[in-house]
Amino acid sequence: MEFKKIRDAVWQAEAEGTMRVPARLYAVDELVAQVKTDRTMNQIKNVASLPGIVDAALLMPDAHEGYGFPIGGVAAFDLETGVISPGGVGYDINCGVRLLRTSLEADEVRGRLEDIINASFKNIPSGVGSKGRLRLQGEDLKDAVTIGSNYVIEKGYGVKRDAEKTEEGGGMTGADFSKVSDMAKKRGAPQFGTLGSGNHFFEVQKVEKIFAPETAKAFGITHEGQVTVMLHCGSRGFGHQICDDYLRVMLQAAEKYGLPLPDRELAATFLKTPEAENYLGAMRCAVNYAFCNRQVMTHWARESFSQVFKRDWEALGLEVVYDVCHNIAKIEEHHGKKVCVHRKGATRAFWKGHKDVPTAYRNVGQPVIIPGSMNTSSYLLCGLPGASESFGTVCHGAGRVMSRHQAIREFRDKVHSQLREKNIVYRATEPDVLAEEAGGAYKNVDLVVQSVERAGLAQIVCKMIPLGVVKG
């Protein structure tokens, strides 16, 4: 399979062998070679071979190998003939990012950064197996994962406008708690409001550069030097267990329904089956768990700032800009028909006038949040009509270029000095976590966001750089 350039930052490989549709890659020239260094090419070829796939199997510029689907992989399936695959969603269901703006200036925050990071590290539990300050069990857990972030908002962990500026309004309908295993419930109950580990983070940032002032203003970003806060986390052990449970179910279902699998990691079933409905019901619970998780952490981030500055969070302007999902499967309408869109390490990016963009932003377009690594930069983008060709989807981050083990070997002795050189205040549960997430372990995020802009999928609105970070 060979990609050929069809326009700026867009490449296509025509269908061959078992492929039912072409594969399309969105990337500037400098990033194309990196997609060929692991199993990504073979994985997207396998995705293009699945029944009922529509138009093309897509790769975003941050693409790298994952389980089943490549991370940065996108595919839409016909509801009558297509399939659903847990490997096309991922283990960390609704891993996502929330951006908050503030009325604070970088200069007034710098002197209090250590206090902010220490308070946040204390207030937001982080790390592998971390347990939250809010424990939900039984009917409380059921209600939370059925309703979504409005459940915890009603409990005092935020305000209604937070949910209004969250994808799906902070709650995905169709969640079915009866389809969630007892093990998933057991793992999820103690982890509400926890950051987790790996690439998840809490970060205090400064707006370094505004590229689209009018759009930025609509998103509440008014000037360079403004302080923002970014949260990156997902559904923790709850979502992980749901994925694990249903991978086994899907392998059996594929055999039951005579569904040919190009790879066992792509365990799937036809959308018109009870197994698909059961998975969707459970997956939506994990989506809502993650929305609740980020909402509770938003509350504790506000609490941390209030403790340090001795002012109410509203006086500090700590308002949600937006909250986006990364790992999800959703029934959406594209090109006049309803399809099931799998976004695995990819971000929804709807455009001006789209009915699913929050009312506050409908005349502008959906905010798209692209985190970089902890010692580079992150971006805020806005969806464009051109994204209709990618099922309203863009990249989700910088994208790894080396394994975590390799990153530890390469950066264990370097990452601390790299962070100090940039005056970044940091806290982590374990030293190796910092090395795993060093900037050199990722692609160049500047080139990644340039790729989707040059392809016409989204507009770069502003660039943020880290001032302080908490790693799980």
C-alpha positions in Angstrom: 0.0 0.0 0.0 1.5 3.3 -1.1 0.2 6.8 -0.3 0.2 9.4 -3.1 -0.3 13.1 -2.5 -3.6 14.3 -3.8 -3.4 17.9 -2.4 -1.5 19.8 0.3 -1.2 17.7 3.4 -3.6 15.0 2.1 -2.4 11.6 0.8 -4.3 8.6 -0.4 -3.6 4.9 -1.0 -6.1 3.2 -3.3 -7.8 0.0 -2.2 -5.8 -3.2 -2.8 -6.2 -6.8 -1.7 -8.9 -7.2 0.9 -9.4 -3.4 1.3 -13.0 -2.3 0.6 -12.1 1.5 0.5 -9.0 3.6 0.1 -6.9 4.8 3.0 -6.3 8.5 3.5 -3.6 10.3 5.5 -3.7 13.9 6.6 -0.1 15.0 7.1 2.5 17.5 5.9 5.4 16.1 4.1 7.7 16.0 7.1 5.4 13.6 9.0 4.6 11.1 6.4 7.7 9.0 6.9 6.9 8.6 10.7 3.7 6.8 9.9 5.7 4.0 8.2 8.0 3.2 11.2 5.6 0.8 13.0 2.4 -1.2 12.3 0.2 1.8 11.5 0.1 1.2 7.7 -0.9 -2.4 8.1 -3.4 -1.6 10.8 -5.2 1.0 8.6 -5.2 -1.4 5.7 -7.0 -3.9 8.0 -9.5 -1.3 9.1 -10.2 -0.5 5.4 -11.0 -4.3 5.0 -13.8 -4.3 7.5 -17.4 -4.8 6.2 -19.6 -1.7 5.7 -16.8 0.8 5.9 -17.8 4.1 4.3 -15.7 6.3 2.0 -12.2 5.7 3.3 -10.2 4.6 6.4 -8.5 7.7 7.8 -5.2 8.5 9.5 -4.6 11.7 11.3 -1.1 13.3 11.4 -0.5 12.1 14.9 -1.1 8.5 13.9 0.9 5.6 15.4 0.2 1.9 16.1 -2.4 1.0 18.7 -4.5 -2.1 19.6 -6.6 -3.0 16.5 -7.1 0.4 15.0 -4.0 2.7 14.9 -4.2 5.6 17.3 -5.2 8.5 15.2 -7.4 6.2 13.1 -10.9 7.1 12.0 -13.6 5.0 10.3 -17.3 5.3 9.6 -19.6 2.3 9.1 -22.9 1.8 7.5 -25.6 1.1 10.1 -27.1 -1.8 8.1 -23.9 -3.6 6.8 -21.2 -2.2 9.0 -19.5 -3.2 12.2 -18.4 -1.9 15.6 -15.1 -2.7 17.1 -13.8 -2.0 20.7 -10.4 -1.8 19.2 -11.6 1.2 17.2 -12.5 3.0 20.4 -9.7 1.9 22.7 -9.1 0.9 26.3 -9.4 4.4 27.7 -12.9 5.1 26.5 -13.5 8.9 26.3 -10.0 9.8 27.1 -10.4 13.5 26.4 -9.3 17.1 27.1 -10.9 20.0 28.9 -9.7 23.6 28.5 -10.4 26.3 31.1 -9.6 29.9 30.6 -8.9 32.4 33.5 -8.8 36.1 34.0 -5.2 35.8 35.4 -2.1 37.0 33.7 1.1 34.8 33.4 3.1 37.4 35.3 0.8 37.3 38.4 0.7 33.5 38.3 4.5 32.8 38.0 5.2 33.8 41.6 2.5 31.4 42.9 3.1 28.6 40.4 4.6 26.2 43.0 1.7 26.8 45.3 -0.8 26.1 42.5 0.9 23.0 41.4 1.3 21.6 44.9 -2.3 22.4 45.8 -3.5 20.7 42.6 -1.2 17.7 43.1 -2.8 17.3 46.6 -6.4 18.0 45.5 -6.5 15.9 42.3 -5.4 12.3 43.1 -3.1 10.9 40.4 -1.1 7.9 39.4 -1.7 4.2 38.7 -4.6 2.9 40.8 -5.2 6.2 42.4 -8.4 6.6 44.4 -10.5 9.7 44.4 -12.0 11.9 47.2 -15.4 11.1 45.8 -16.4 7.4 46.0 -19.6 6.4 44.1 -21.2 2.9 44.4 -24.5 1.2 43.6 -27.3 3.5 42.5 -25.0 6.6 42.8 -22.5 5.0 40.3 -25.4 3.9 38.1 -26.9 7.4 38.0 -23.5 9.1 37.4 -22.6 7.0 34.4 -26.1 7.0 33.0 -26.6 10.8 33.3 -23.0 12.1 32.8 -21.5 15.4 34.1 -24.9 16.9 35.0 -25.1 14.3 37.8 -22.0 15.6 39.6 -22.9 19.2 38.8 -26.2 18.7 40.7 -24.1 17.4 43.6 -22.2 20.7 43.7 -19.2 19.9 41.5 -19.7 22.7 38.9 -22.3 24.7 37.2 -24.7 24.0 34.3 -22.8 26.0 31.8 -19.9 23.6 32.2 -22.0 20.8 30.7 -23.2 23.1 27.9 -19.6 23.5 26.8 -18.9 19.8 26.8 -19.2 17.4 23.8 -22.6 15.6 24.0 -23.7 18.2 26.6 -21.6 16.2 29.1 -23.8 13.1 28.8 -24.2 10.5 26.1 -27.8 9.1 25.8 -28.2 5.3 25.5 -25.9 4.4 28.4 -27.0 1.0 29.8 -25.6 0.2 33.3 -26.9 -3.4 33.1 -24.4 -4.1 30.3 -21.4 -3.2 32.5 -19.7 -6.1 34.3 -19.3 -6.3 38.1 -15.5 -6.1 37.7 -15.8 -2.8 35.8 -18.1 -1.4 38.5 -15.6 -2.5 41.2 -12.7 -0.9 39.4 -14.5 2.3 38.6 -16.2 3.0 42.0 -13.1 4.4 43.8 -11.6 6.3 40.9 -13.9 9.2 40.3 -12.0 12.5 40.1 -8.6 10.9 39.5 -6.0 11.8 36.9 -4.6 8.4 36.3 -1.2 7.8 34.7 0.6 7.7 31.4 0.0 10.8 29.2 -2.8 12.2 31.5 -2.0 15.6 33.0 -3.2 18.7 34.7 -1.4 21.7 33.3 -1.3 25.5 33.9 -0.5 27.3 30.6 0.0 30.7 29.1 -1.4 31.8 25.8 1.7 32.3 23.8 0.3 33.3 20.4 -3.1 34.1 19.0 -3.5 33.4 15.3 -7.3 34.0 14.9 -8.2 36.9 17.2 -12.0 37.0 16.5 -12.4 33.3 16.9 -10.2 33.3 20.0 -12.3 36.1 21.5 -15.5 34.0 20.9 -13.8 31.2 22.9 -13.0 33.6 25.7 -9.3 33.9 24.8 -8.8 37.6 24.7 -5.0 38.2 24.7 -1.5 36.8 24.8 -0.3 36.2 28.3 -3.7 35.0 29.5 -3.5 31.9 31.8 -5.4 28.7 30.8 -5.7 25.3 32.5 -5.9 22.0 30.7 -7.0 18.6 31.9 -6.4 15.3 30.1 -7.9 12.1 31.5 -10.4 9.4 30.7 -12.6 6.7 32.2 -9.8 5.0 34.2 -10.2 1.3 35.2 -13.9 1.5 34.5 -13.5 2.0 30.7 -10.5 -0.2 30.5 -12.5 -3.2 31.9 -15.4 -2.5 29.6 -13.1 -2.7 26.6 -11.4 -5.8 27.9 -14.8 -7.5 28.6 -16.2 -6.7 25.2 -13.1 -7.7 23.2 -13.8 -11.3 24.3 -17.5 -10.9 23.5 -16.7 -9.6 20.0 -14.4 -12.4 19.1 -17.1 -14.9 19.9 -19.7 -12.7 18.0 -17.4 -12.5 14.9 -17.3 -16.3 14.8 -21.0 -16.6 15.5 -22.0 -14.3 12.6 -19.3 -15.4 10.1 -17.5 -12.0 10.2 -14.0 -12.3 8.7 -11.4 -10.5 10.9 -8.2 -9.4 9.3 -6.6 -9.3 12.8 -7.9 -10.7 16.1 -7.2 -7.3 17.6 -10.0 -6.0 15.4 -12.6 -8.1 17.1 -15.9 -6.8 15.9 -19.5 -7.6 15.3 -22.2 -6.3 13.0 -24.0 -3.2 14.2 -27.4 -4.9 13.9 -26.6 -7.5 16.6 -27.4 -7.7 20.3 -23.7 -7.8 21.1 -23.2 -4.5 19.3 -26.1 -2.9 21.3 -24.7 -4.3 24.5 -21.3 -2.9 23.9 -22.7 0.5 22.9 -24.7 0.6 26.1 -21.7 -0.2 28.2 -19.3 2.1 26.2 -21.6 5.1 26.7 -21.5 4.5 30.5 -17.7 4.8 30.2 -18.1 7.9 28.1 -20.2 9.5 30.9 -17.9 8.3 33.6 -15.1 10.2 31.9 -17.2 13.3 31.6 -17.9 13.1 35.3 -14.3 12.6 36.0 -13.2 15.7 34.2 -16.0 17.7 35.8 -15.0 16.7 39.3 -11.4 17.5 38.5 -12.5 20.9 37.2 -14.1 21.5 40.6 -10.9 20.6 42.4 -8.8 22.7 40.0 -11.0 25.7 40.8 -10.7 24.8 44.5 -6.9 24.8 44.2 -6.7 28.2 42.5 -9.1 29.6 45.1 -7.0 28.3 47.9 -3.9 30.0 46.5 -5.4 33.3 45.4 -8.0 33.6 48.2 -10.7 34.4 45.7 -13.7 32.7 44.4 -13.1 30.7 41.2 -15.7 32.8 39.3 -13.8 36.0 40.3 -10.7 34.3 38.9 -12.6 33.6 35.6 -12.0 29.8 35.6 -14.6 29.0 33.0 -14.8 26.0 30.7 -13.9 26.7 27.1 -14.7 23.2 25.9 -14.4 19.5 26.6 -13.7 17.0 23.8 -13.6 13.2 23.5 -10.8 11.2 21.9 -11.8 7.6 22.1 -15.4 7.0 21.2 -17.9 5.5 18.7 -20.9 7.6 17.9 -23.9 7.4 15.6 -23.8 10.6 13.5 -25.2 11.9 10.3 -22.6 12.6 7.6 -23.2 13.2 3.9 -26.9 12.7 4.3 -26.8 9.3 6.0 -26.4 8.0 9.6 -23.1 6.1 10.2 -21.2 4.8 13.2 -18.0 6.9 13.5 -15.1 5.4 15.3 -12.6 8.0 16.6 -9.5 6.3 18.1 -7.1 9.0 19.3 -9.0 11.6 17.2 -11.0 14.7 18.0 -14.4 15.8 16.7 -14.2 19.1 14.8 -17.6 20.4 13.7 -18.0 23.7 11.9 -19.9 26.9 12.0 -23.7 26.3 11.9 -23.5 22.6 12.8 -26.4 21.6 15.0 -24.2 19.7 17.5 -22.0 22.7 18.2 -22.9 24.4 21.5 -25.2 27.4 21.0 -22.5 29.7 22.4 -20.2 28.7 19.5 -22.5 27.8 16.7 -21.8 31.1 14.8 -18.0 30.3 15.0 -17.5 26.5 15.0 -16.5 23.9 17.6 -13.4 24.5 19.8 -10.8 21.7 19.2 -8.2 21.1 21.9 -4.9 19.6 20.9 -2.5 18.9 23.7 1.2 18.6 23.1 3.8 17.1 25.4 4.4 18.7 28.8 7.5 20.6 27.7 6.4 21.7 24.3 3.0 23.4 23.5 -0.7 22.8 23.1 -3.2 24.3 20.6 -6.8 25.5 20.4 -8.3 25.1 17.0 -11.7 25.6 15.4 -13.5 23.1 13.1 -14.0 24.1 9.5 -16.5 22.9 6.8 -13.7 21.0 5.1 -13.8 18.6 8.0 -16.9 17.1 6.5 -14.6 14.9 4.4 -13.1 13.4 7.6 -16.4 12.8 9.3 -15.9 16.0 11.3 -12.6 14.8 12.7 -9.0 16.0 13.3 -5.9 14.9 15.3 -5.9 14.5 19.1 -2.4 15.4 20.1 1.2 15.2 19.1 1.4 11.4 18.7 4.1 9.2 20.1 7.3 8.3 18.1 8.8 6.0 20.7 7.6 3.5 23.3 7.4 4.4 27.0 10.3 2.1 27.8 12.4 3.7 25.1 11.5 7.2 26.3 12.5 6.2 29.9 15.9 5.0 28.6 16.4 8.1 26.5 15.1 10.9 28.7 15.3 9.7 32.4 18.5 11.7 33.0 17.5 14.7 30.7 13.8 15.5 31.3 14.3 17.3 34.7 16.9 19.7 33.3 14.7 20.3 30.2 11.8 21.3 32.3 13.9 23.5 34.6 15.5 25.2 31.6 12.0 26.3 30.5 11.0 27.3 34.1 8.2 24.7 34.2 7.1 23.8 37.7 6.2 20.1 37.9 5.0 17.3 40.2 4.7 13.6 39.4 3.9 10.5 41.3 7.0 8.7 39.8 10.2 10.0 38.2 9.8 7.7 35.2 6.4 9.2 34.3 8.2 12.4 33.4 10.6 10.6 31.1 7.8 8.7 29.4 6.2 12.0 28.4 9.2 14.0 27.4 8.8 16.2 24.3 11.3 14.0 22.3 9.0 11.0 22.7 6.4 12.7 20.5 6.0 14.1 17.1 6.4 17.8 16.5 2.9 19.2 17.6 3.4 22.3 15.5 3.6 20.2 12.3 0.7 18.1 13.5 -1.7 21.0 13.8 -0.3 22.6 10.6 -1.3 19.4 8.8 -5.0 19.6 9.7 -5.1 23.4 9.0 -3.4 23.0 5.6 -5.7 20.1 4.7 -8.7 22.5 5.4 -10.1 20.6 8.4 -9.6 23.1 11.2 -8.2 26.6 11.8 -5.4 27.2 14.3 -6.8 29.7 16.9 -4.0 30.0 19.5 -1.0 28.3 21.0 -0.4 27.7 24.7 2.8 26.9 26.5 3.1 25.1 29.9 4.0 27.0 33.0 3.3 24.1 35.5 2.3 20.5 35.2 1.0 17.6 37.3 1.6 14.1 36.0 0.0 10.9 37.2 
